[in-house]
């Protein structure tokens, strides 16, 4: 009898709950201990990103060398050295190609100095007259002293070893063998990145094109490559012409650097005479084209589009 009463009460309770649900009244869910909960899962904590370490500012390795050279001669405007070679010289500036025939001490000498065509004052004066910043392409040059193997002669060794050669093209060169383990290797970032201080820019520069021309090359190539403004020999007048200049050098390069080069880069053109075309009328030159990579450059480029 008790079981029958309990069953009737249970049926009545179920019918009551169903009626409440149909009327839209609240239904309370009873969670039985031991069954999965429908509660909102705990969110996964978000890791705090670690701060990016500051990149140390570039410091020129030539500060003392430049200071010492400047103390001897205020025409000193920089320093240029390449690891693995004997190229390690102050960079000079003087009017009318003075340092093509004079050394740091202003002594007349056939080998001259490593020097630049123009100084800051010249670049600033030209910029004040036009919208072109010629300092966007600084030029450094020096003699190819073949017999002594000094000045810029070993630029040829860098060229030749990266073209797979084991001997210098100049027959009388005292370097019997070119060592690829010593000379800069363009296939590595270290080999194609050089520390150079010039005209107040202390930086690392990356080579992005290199080639040698022979004595049949027209004189206009020298003016074109170096943005030589005297008597309007050549300089780019807008960014399109700068891009054309970049494309020209890349197309002529003897080595595929596969570097990204843009019209807003700071350029440095280095050149010397060729090795086997040394007559008085020869226009043979070896050119290296570099861009500033560390610290990042800030240059005023041509504004005409």
C-alpha positions in Angstrom: 0.0 0.0 0.0 2.9 2.4 0.9 4.6 1.6 -2.5 1.4 2.5 -4.3 1.0 5.8 -2.5 4.7 6.7 -3.3 4.2 5.9 -6.9 1.1 8.1 -7.2 3.0 11.0 -5.5 5.9 10.7 -7.9 3.6 10.8 -10.9 1.9 13.9 -9.5 5.2 15.6 -9.0 6.3 14.9 -12.6 3.0 16.2 -14.0 3.4 19.4 -11.9 6.9 20.1 -13.2 5.9 19.6 -16.8 3.0 22.0 -16.3 5.3 24.6 -14.8 7.7 24.3 -17.8 4.8 24.8 -20.3 3.8 28.0 -18.5 7.3 29.4 -19.0 8.2 29.4 -15.3 11.7 28.9 -14.2 13.1 25.4 -14.2 16.0 24.8 -11.8 18.6 22.5 -13.1 19.9 20.2 -10.4 23.5 19.1 -10.9 24.1 15.8 -9.4 27.5 15.5 -7.7 29.8 13.4 -9.9 28.3 14.5 -13.3 30.0 16.9 -15.7 29.3 20.6 -14.9 28.0 23.1 -17.5 29.9 26.0 -15.8 32.0 28.3 -18.0 35.5 26.8 -18.4 38.4 28.7 -16.8 40.2 30.9 -19.5 43.8 30.1 -20.4 46.3 32.6 -18.9 48.0 34.8 -21.5 51.7 34.9 -21.3 53.3 38.4 -21.0 55.6 39.0 -23.9 59.2 39.5 -23.0 60.6 43.0 -23.9 62.8 43.0 -27.0 66.4 43.7 -26.0 67.8 47.1 -27.1 70.2 46.8 -30.1 73.4 48.5 -29.0 74.3 51.6 -30.9 76.9 51.2 -33.6 80.4 52.4 -32.5 83.0 53.0 -35.1 86.3 51.1 -34.5 88.2 54.0 -36.1 87.5 56.8 -33.7 91.0 57.0 -32.3 92.6 56.5 -35.7 90.6 59.3 -37.2 91.4 61.6 -34.2 95.1 60.9 -34.5 95.1 61.5 -38.3 93.0 64.6 -37.9 95.5 66.0 -35.3 98.2 65.7 -38.0 96.1 66.9 -40.9 92.6 68.5 -40.7 91.9 67.4 -44.2 91.1 63.9 -42.7 87.5 63.1 -43.4 87.3 59.4 -42.5 88.9 56.0 -42.3 88.6 52.9 -44.4 89.9 49.4 -43.6 88.9 45.9 -44.9 89.7 42.8 -42.8 91.9 40.3 -44.6 93.6 43.0 -46.7 96.3 45.6 -46.2 93.7 48.4 -46.8 93.7 50.4 -43.6 94.0 54.1 -44.4 92.7 57.6 -43.5 90.4 59.1 -46.1 91.4 62.6 -47.2 89.8 65.5 -49.0 91.6 68.3 -50.8 90.7 70.7 -53.6 91.7 69.9 -57.2 92.5 66.2 -56.5 95.3 67.2 -54.2 95.5 63.9 -52.4 95.9 61.9 -55.6 99.5 63.0 -55.3 100.0 63.7 -51.6 100.0 61.7 -48.4 98.6 62.4 -44.9 101.6 64.6 -44.1 101.1 66.6 -47.4 104.3 65.1 -48.8 104.2 64.7 -52.5 104.2 61.0 -53.4 103.2 59.0 -56.5 100.9 56.6 -54.6 98.9 59.5 -53.1 96.3 58.8 -50.5 92.8 57.3 -50.2 90.5 60.3 -50.8 87.1 61.5 -51.6 86.2 63.9 -54.5 84.0 66.3 -52.4 83.6 67.5 -48.9 80.6 68.3 -46.8 80.7 72.0 -47.8 80.5 71.1 -51.4 77.6 68.7 -51.0 75.7 71.3 -48.9 76.3 74.0 -51.4 75.0 71.9 -54.3 72.0 70.8 -52.3 71.1 74.5 -51.6 70.9 75.1 -55.4 68.9 72.0 -56.4 66.8 69.4 -54.8 69.4 66.7 -55.3 71.5 65.4 -52.4 74.7 64.3 -54.0 75.9 63.1 -50.6 73.5 60.2 -51.0 76.3 58.7 -53.1 79.7 59.4 -51.4 82.8 58.4 -53.4 86.1 57.1 -52.2 89.0 56.4 -54.5 92.7 55.7 -54.5 95.5 54.5 -56.8 95.9 50.9 -57.7 99.5 50.6 -56.7 100.2 47.4 -58.5 104.0 47.0 -57.9 103.9 47.7 -54.1 100.5 46.1 -53.7 99.4 48.9 -51.5 96.6 51.6 -51.5 93.6 50.0 -53.3 95.4 47.2 -55.2 93.9 44.5 -52.9 90.4 45.5 -54.0 91.4 43.4 -57.0 92.3 40.5 -54.8 88.8 40.7 -53.2 87.2 40.8 -56.7 89.3 37.9 -58.0 88.9 35.5 -55.1 85.2 35.9 -55.2 85.2 35.1 -58.9 87.0 31.8 -58.1 90.5 32.9 -59.1 93.6 31.9 -57.1 96.1 34.4 -58.6 96.1 38.2 -59.0 95.6 39.3 -62.6 98.6 41.6 -62.4 101.6 39.4 -63.4 104.0 41.3 -61.1 101.9 41.2 -58.0 103.8 39.9 -55.1 100.9 37.9 -53.7 101.5 34.5 -55.2 98.3 32.9 -54.0 94.9 34.5 -53.1 93.6 32.8 -50.0 89.8 32.6 -49.9 89.9 31.8 -46.2 91.6 35.2 -45.5 90.1 37.6 -48.0 86.5 38.8 -47.6 84.0 36.1 -48.8 80.9 37.7 -50.4 78.8 34.6 -49.7 78.8 35.6 -46.0 77.3 38.7 -44.4 80.7 39.4 -42.7 82.6 39.2 -46.0 80.4 41.7 -47.8 79.9 44.1 -44.9 82.7 46.7 -44.2 83.2 49.2 -41.5 83.9 52.6 -43.1 83.8 56.1 -41.5 83.3 58.9 -44.1 82.2 62.6 -43.9 80.6 62.2 -40.5 78.9 58.9 -41.2 80.2 56.1 -39.0 78.6 52.9 -40.3 78.8 49.4 -41.7 78.3 49.2 -45.4 77.2 46.2 -47.5 78.5 45.6 -51.0 75.6 45.1 -53.5 77.4 45.3 -56.9 81.0 45.0 -58.2 82.5 45.0 -61.6 85.6 45.9 -63.6 85.6 47.7 -67.0 88.3 47.7 -69.5 90.1 50.5 -71.5 87.3 50.6 -74.1 84.9 51.9 -71.5 83.7 55.5 -72.2 84.7 58.2 -69.8 81.1 58.9 -69.1 80.9 55.7 -67.1 83.1 57.2 -64.4 80.9 60.3 -64.2 77.7 58.2 -64.2 78.8 55.9 -61.5 80.0 58.6 -59.1 77.3 61.2 -59.6 79.9 63.7 -60.8 78.2 67.1 -61.0 80.9 69.4 -62.3 79.7 70.8 -65.6 76.7 68.5 -65.3 78.6 65.4 -66.2 75.9 63.4 -64.5 73.7 63.2 -61.4 70.2 61.8 -61.0 67.4 64.4 -60.9 64.6 62.2 -59.5 63.9 58.9 -57.8 63.3 57.2 -61.1 66.8 58.1 -62.3 68.2 56.8 -59.0 66.4 53.5 -59.5 67.7 53.3 -63.1 71.2 53.9 -61.7 70.7 51.0 -59.2 69.4 48.7 -61.9 72.3 49.5 -64.1 74.9 48.6 -61.5 73.1 45.4 -60.5 72.9 44.3 -64.2 76.7 44.9 -64.7 77.8 43.3 -61.4 80.2 40.3 -61.9 78.9 38.8 -58.6 75.2 38.2 -57.8 74.8 39.7 -54.3 71.0 39.3 -54.5 70.7 42.4 -52.2 67.7 44.6 -51.7 68.6 48.1 -52.7 66.2 51.1 -52.8 66.2 54.7 -53.8 66.3 55.9 -50.2 69.5 54.0 -49.3 72.7 55.8 -48.5 75.3 54.8 -51.1 79.0 54.6 -51.2 80.9 54.1 -54.4 84.5 52.9 -54.2 86.7 52.6 -57.3 90.3 52.3 -58.4 92.1 51.7 -61.7 92.0 48.3 -63.5 94.8 45.8 -63.2 95.7 45.2 -66.8 94.8 48.4 -68.6 97.2 51.0 -67.2 98.0 53.2 -70.2 97.7 56.9 -69.9 94.5 57.0 -71.9 92.9 54.0 -70.3 89.4 54.3 -68.7 89.6 50.9 -67.0 88.2 51.0 -63.5 87.2 48.5 -60.7 84.0 49.6 -59.0 82.4 48.5 -55.7 78.9 49.8 -54.8 77.8 49.7 -51.2 74.8 50.8 -49.1 74.7 51.8 -45.4 73.2 49.1 -43.2 74.1 49.8 -39.6 73.0 52.1 -38.3 70.0 52.6 -40.6 70.5 55.6 -42.9 68.5 58.8 -43.0 69.2 60.6 -46.2 67.4 63.3 -48.1 66.7 61.9 -51.6 65.6 63.6 -54.8 62.1 65.0 -54.4 61.2 65.2 -58.0 59.2 62.1 -59.0 
